[in-house]
C-alpha cells in the first residue's frame, strides 16, 4: 500500500474529510434523480442522510481509538451505532410512503433509496471507497434506466387494478355488463361509499384477454352514464 492509500485509509483528518465528501457526493447523486421526479425526499435530504450515516461510522471508529489508547476498561462497539442508523431509517422512509384514497402506495422507491443511501453513508464513513462508488452507480442505473424497462414490461399487463367512481348504483350493473362483454374476468372488487356525497367508488382487479387494449376498454367504461372517473392504478 502506497503512502497516498495509507493517507486515505488510515483514520486521520484527510481521511475523515474524504469520507464525508464522498458520502455527500454520492448521496447527492442519488438525490438528484429523486429531485428531478419531484419526490418528497430529494437532493438535500439524501445528502444529509448519507453524511449523517457517515458521521455515525466515524464516531464509532473514533471510539475504537479511544478504547485502544485508554488504560481503563473502556469497550467500544462501532457496529452498534450503524445498526441503529439502519433501523432508524425505517421511520424516515415511512414518512415518504403514502397510501392514496384509491389504495395506491406511493413513495416505496424513495424510501428504499433513503435506506440505501444511509448504508452508503455508513460504508463511506468506514472508508469503503470502491464499494460506495460502485453501489452509487448501480443505484442510479436502477432508478433511471431500469425504471424505463419496468415501465415497458408493465405497459400492457393482463392483471390490472382499475378505479371507477360513479354516482348511481345502477351504473355498477352497466359497468359489470360492459366488462363481461369484453371477456374480461373480474378477480376482485372493493366497493366504498363516499361520506362527502352519494358517490360510490370501486377498485376492480381485472384480468384482460391477451393483446387487449386497456385504454380503449377503459374509455368505453368512462363514457357510461353516471361514471365520473376511470383510472388504471
N, C-alpha and C positions, 0 to 999 in steps of 0.2 A: 504494500500500500504506500503510495507516494505521500509527500508532505501535504499536497493540496487536498487529497482524500482524507488524510488524518485531520486536517483543519475543519472539514465539514462534518465528519462523522463523530469526532470527539465532542464531548459536552463542554463547549466554550461559547464565548459571546458571538463569534461569527456563525457558528453552527446554529445557535438559537435564532438569530435573525434570519438565516437562510430557511430554516424550517417554518417560521411564521410567515415569511414572504411566499414560500411555496404553497402553504395552506391557503393563504388569502388568494393567491393567483388561481389555483385550481378550483377553489370554491367559487370564485368569481366567474370562471369559465362556465361552470355548470349553471350558475345563477343567471347568466346572460340568456341562455336558451329559455329558461322559465320566464324571465322578464319579457322576452320577445313575444311570448304567448300570453302575456298579461295574467300570469298566475299569482296567487296570493303571496307565495314566498319567491322573491326574485333575487336580484343581484346582491344587494346589501345583506339580505337575510342569509344567503349561502356563505358569503364571506365571513360574517360574524359566527356562523355555526362552525365553519372549518377552523377559524382562528381560536375559538373557544375550546374546541376539542384538542387542538394542537397545544394550547397552553396547559390543558389538563395533563397531557403526557409529559410535557416539560416539567411541570410541578412534581410529577411522580419521579422523574429522573433526578430532580434536584433533591428530593427526599432520600433517594438512594445514596447520593453523595454525602448527605449529612449522616446517614447511617454508617457509611464507611469511615467517616472522619470522627465519629463520636465514640468516646470511650465508655459511654453509658449503654444500658440495654435499650437501644432505640431500634425498633423494627419498622421498616417501610414496605408497603405493598403497592407499587405503582399500577399494577393491573386492576386493583380495586377501583381506582379513580376512573379509569377508562370504562370499566363495566357500568359505572353509574351514568356516564355520558350516553352510552348505547341505550340503556333502559330509559333514561330521561328524555331522549329524543322522541320516544313514543308519545309523550304528552304534547310536544310541539307539533309533531306530524299529525296528531289527531285534530289539531286546530285547522289544518289545511284541508281536511276531508269534510265534505258536506253531503247531505242527502236531500235532494230536492223534493218538492211536493209530488213529483212524478216518479219517485222511487229511484232516481238516478244517483249514483255515487260518483262524486267528482273530487279530484284532488289526491287520488291514490298515488299517481306518478310523482307529484310534487312532494308528498310525504315520504315516499321511498327515496327520492332524490336527496331530501334533507337528511334522512337517516344515513344514507351512504356518504354524503358529504361530511358528516360528523366522523365517520370511520376513517375517511381520507384524512381529516384533520388529525386524528389520533396517530395515523401512520406517519404523517408529516412530522408531527412532534417527536416521534420515535426515530426519525432520521431515515425512514424507508423511502428514499427519493425516487428510485425507479418504479417501485410499486405504486406510489402516488401518481406519478406521471402517466403510467400505462392505464391505471384504473380510471383516471380522469378522461383519457382519450376514449376508452370503451364506453363510459357513461354518456359522453356527448354523442358518440355514434348511436347508442341505443335510443337516446331522446330525439335525435334529429333524423337519422336515416332509417332506423328500424321502425319508427312510428309511421313512416310512409309505407313500408312493407306491410305493417299491421293494417293500415287503412285499406290497402289494396286487397288483402285477404278477407277483410270484413266488409267489403263494399257491397257484396251481394250474398249474404249468408242465407241459409234455409230457415233457421230458427231465429225469430225476431220478436222483440218486445215492442208493442205499439200502444201509445197513449191516445185515447179517444175521449173527448169531452163533449157532452151534448146536454140539452135542456129538457127533452121529452123522453119519458120512459119507453114510449113506443119506438123510438129511434134504435133502441138496443136490438129489437127484433129485426129491423131493417138491416142493421149492421151485420147481424148474425147471418141473415139470408144472403147478403152480398158476399160475405166471406165464404160461405158454403158454395155459392155459385162458381167461385174461382178455384174450387177444390183445395182450399186452404184448411188445414187442420188446426183447431183451437186446442192447445195443450193446457192452457190455464187462463183464468180471467179473474182479476181482482177489482171489485166494484167498490167505489167510495162515493159518498154524497157530500156535496159542498155545504158547509154551515153558513156561508155568506149568502148564497142564493139557492135556487132549486136545481142547480146543475148537478149532473152526475158524470163521474169520470171512471173509465175502465182501462186497466192495463192488461192488454191481451198478450199472451205468449203464443205466437203463431208459427206454424211450420208450413213454409211455402213450397210449392212444387219446384222441381228443378227448372232453372232458366226462367223463373217467373220474374217479372219486372215489378219490383216493390213499389216504385214511385207511381206507376200508373194505377195500381190497385188501391193504394192509399189515397190517391187523388179522387178516385171514384167514391170512396167512403166519405171523404171530406165534403163532397158535393151533395151528400144525402141531406134531407130536410132535418132540421134541429141539431145537426152536428156543428159544433163551434170550432173544434180544433182536432187535428190528427197529426201525430208526430211519432216518428220511429225513434225509439230510445237506444 
